[in-house]
Amino acid sequence: MARTTYEDLLDAGVHFGHLTRKWDPKMSQYIFMERNGIHIIDLNKTLTKVEEAAAAIKQIVKSGRKVLFVATKKQAKDIVADYAKSVNMPFITERWLGGMLTNFATVRKSIKKMSNIDKLTKDGTYSNLSKKERLMIQRERIKLETLLGGIADLNRLPAALFLIDVKKEHIAVSEALKLNIPTFAMVDTNSDPSNIDFPIPANDDATKSISLITSIIIQAIVEGLDERKREKEDEAEKEAAVAKAKADAPEAAVDRSAAHDGGKRNRKVAVEADAAVIDTAPSAEKSEE
């Protein structure tokens, strides 16, 4: 079943590209026509590409890995942040810090610093500081939260990146390339899709278009998480069944042993009874004589 339709894409304005003078020739394969000086994106290609991207991202999430959402442009940041939070995925919506992927160890130190400030607040140390020190720490905490709050729970490099506007997020794309991290992105007619593993030709300026494409990706992530949960439950049930079988095995062995011993005793009693009959038979014959 398709995750979206041609009509949904049309209603969201996904087909509207940039002015023809701003186009990137590498996007020619995804352009349907030109109208009033604006390129029109081929929605049939968009449908195909978004399905491919959703299927691939579903498998990544199903394996238990994280997808980092990147959208720092004004019209996309709130939409992407809300969607990413809904599925507990990391996101960057303020500013991409150079080296966020290639120098991830340093970024983790900054995140740790943020958690240390939170500990100071909880254990009462914060209240013992001077007013000036508290103000400085508070400002630093707000700054770190703004820049890194979306990746506070990201303990290792993400398995993939989902980007809005690859032209604006070119630093993130180049870092992902260096680390061989697969990229999924909305690519408009003014962008270069050649560096993106799963390009989705679409209008990356309209909020409706951004919301629709992002929601399709989120839907695929939800499917992947649900399948992973079901697989874990099935594994847990199998393990429980195996453990129960092992627990029942000694009892069954004891029952079989008891039955075997009982059988031996019964056979012994029968043999003794037969022997007694044989022993008494001659004496009976003598008494008759």
N, C-alpha and C positions, 0 to 999 in steps of 0.2 A: 504494500500500500504506500502510495506517494505521501511524503510529509507536507507537501504544499501543492498548489495548482497554478496553472498559467494565469488564471483570473486573479488569484491572490497577489501574485507578483505584479500584475498590471495595476491593480488597485493601490498597491503600496508605492508605485512609481519606481520600481526597481530598474525599469528599462531606460530611464533617463540618464544619459552620459554627460560628458563635459562638452564645451564648445569644440568645434572641429579643429580650430587652430591650436588647441591645447592637448591634442590627443597623442598617445604613444603608439607608434606603428606596430609594436608587438601585440597590441590589443586588437588588431584587425580581424583576427579569427573569431572574435566574440562580438563584433559590431554587425548589426543587421542592416542599417541604412543611416542616411543623414536627413535630418528634417529641420528646416529653419536655422541652419548653422549649428545644430546640436546632433551629436551621434546618438543613435538608438541601439541599445544593447539587445542582442538576440536572446530572448527569454527561454527559448528551447535549450540553448547551451547552458543558461543559468540553472534551469531545472535539472539537467544532467549533472552539472558540476556540484550543485548543492547536495544532491543525493549521494554522490561519491564521497564528498567531504563528511557528511553525516554518518555514513556507514563506517568510514575509517576512524572517525573520532569516537564512535561507539565502542569499537574494539579496543582502542587505547584505554578508555575509561573502564571497560569491563575487566581489563587486566590489573586494575587497581592503581593506575597512575593518574597524575594530575595534568590538567590542561590550563595553561596560563592565558588569560584574556588581556589583551592590550588595546586600549582605546583612549587616547589622550585628547582627541578633538572635542570641542565643546558640545556639539549636538549628540555625541555618542557616549560620553563618559558615564552619565547617570544611568542610561539604559543598560549598558554593559555591566556596570557595577551591581545593579539590582539583579540582573539575570545570573551573574556569577555567584553572588551570595546565596541565591535560591538553591543552588546545587553544591554549595560549599567548595567552590573552585577559586584559586588565587586570581587576582586581577591587578592591573596597573592602569589608573585612569588620570593621574596627575601629570607626571613627567617621567620619561624613561631615563634613568640614570645610566650613563655610560659604564659598561662593564657589569651590568646587572646579572648577566648570564656568564660571561667570560671571567668575571671576577666575583663569582657567587660567594666565595668564602668571606670576603670583606663585607658583602651585603648582609650575610648572616650575622656578622659581628654587630652591625648596626641594629639589626632586629633584636639581638640579645641585649643590647644596650637599652632598648625600649622596654623589654621585659624586666630588666634590672631596676629601671625607674619605677615601674609598677610595684615591684617588691618593696622599694623604699617607702612608697605610699602606704602599703598594707602593714608593714611591721612597725610603723611609728617613727622611723628615722627621719622621714621627710618633715615632720612637724618640729623637729629639734633644730632644723637648719634656719639660717637667717632669712629674712624676707627677700633679700636680693638673690640669694642662692636658690630659694624656692621658685622665684619668678623665672630665673634662667633655666632651671630644670624643666619647668612647665612649658616654656617656649620650645625647648628642644624636643620634648615629648610630643607636642602638637605637630612640629615639623616632621618628625619621624613617622608619626601616625599618618600624616597626609601623604607622604611619599611611599611608605612601606607597609602601611596598615593592611593593604589588600593581600600581601604575601607573608604576613606574620606567621602563618602556619605551614609555610612551604619550607620543608627541611632538606630538600634536595632539588636538583634541577628538574624543571617540568618535562613531561614526555612530549609535549607539543605546545605550539602557540596558536592562538586564534586572534587575528588582528583586524582592525577596521582602518582602512586607508594605509596601504603599504608605502605610499610615497612619504607620508608624515612619519611613519614608524620605521623608516629605513635603517636606523641604528639597531633596532630589535631584530629586524630581518637579517642583517649582516652578522650579528652575534649568533643567531640561531643557525645560520649557514656554517659558521666556524665550528660549532659544536655538533653538527649533524642532527639538530632537533627539527622534526617536521613542522611545517608551517601551514596554517589554514587561514585564508584571508578573503575579505571582500575587496575586489579589484575593480576600480573604475576605469573609464576609457583614457584617463591621463596617467595611468600607472603601468609599471613594467611587471607582467605576471610571470616572467621567466624564472625568477628566483623563488617563487612560491610553489610548494609541493602540491597543494590543493587550492588553486585559485577559484573564487566564486565571482564571476563577472556580475557586478551589481552597482547600483547607485550608492556610494558611501557618504553622501552628504545629507540626504533626507532622513529624518528620524523614523518615519514609517518603514522605509526600506531597511534601515539598520536594525530596527526592532524585529521585523519579520525574519530576516536571515539569521539573526542571533537566536531568536526563539526556536528556529529549526535545529540549530546546533545544540541548544539546551535540551530540546526534546530527545535528541540522539543520546546525549549524556545521561539523561534520566533513564532511558531504556537500558543503557549499558550498566548503570548502577543497580537497577532492578534485577537484571540477569545475573550480575555478580552476587547479589544478595541471595537469590534463589539457589545458585550453585553452592554457596557456602552452607545454606540450610540443608541442601541435599547431602552434602559431604558430612555435615554434623549428624544427620540421621543415619547415614551409613556407618559412621564411626560408632555411634551409640548401639546400632544393631550388632556390629562386630564385637564390641565390648560385652554386650549382653550374652552373645553366643559363647564367648570365652568364659564368662562367669557361670553360665549354665553347664558348661562342659564338665567341670569337676564333680558337680552334683550328679550328672548323668552317669559318670564313671563310677561314682560311689554306689549308685542304684544298681548298675550292671554287676559290680563286684558283689554286692549283697545278694543279688539274685543268683549269681554263680555259686556263692557259698551256701545259700539255701538249697540249691539244687544238689550240691555235693552232700549236704547233710541228709537230704531226703533219700538220695541214692544209698547212703551208708545205712540209714535206718531200714531201708528195704532189703539190703543185703543181709543185715543182722537178723531180720525177721525170717528170711528164707533159711538162713543157717539154723535158726531155732526150730523151724519146722522139720528140717532134715534130721536134727539131733533127736527130736522127740518121736520120730517115726519108728525107729527100731524098738524103743522101749514099749511102744504101744503094741507091736507085734508079739513081743515076749510076754506081755501080760495076757494076751489072748491065748497063748499056748498054755 
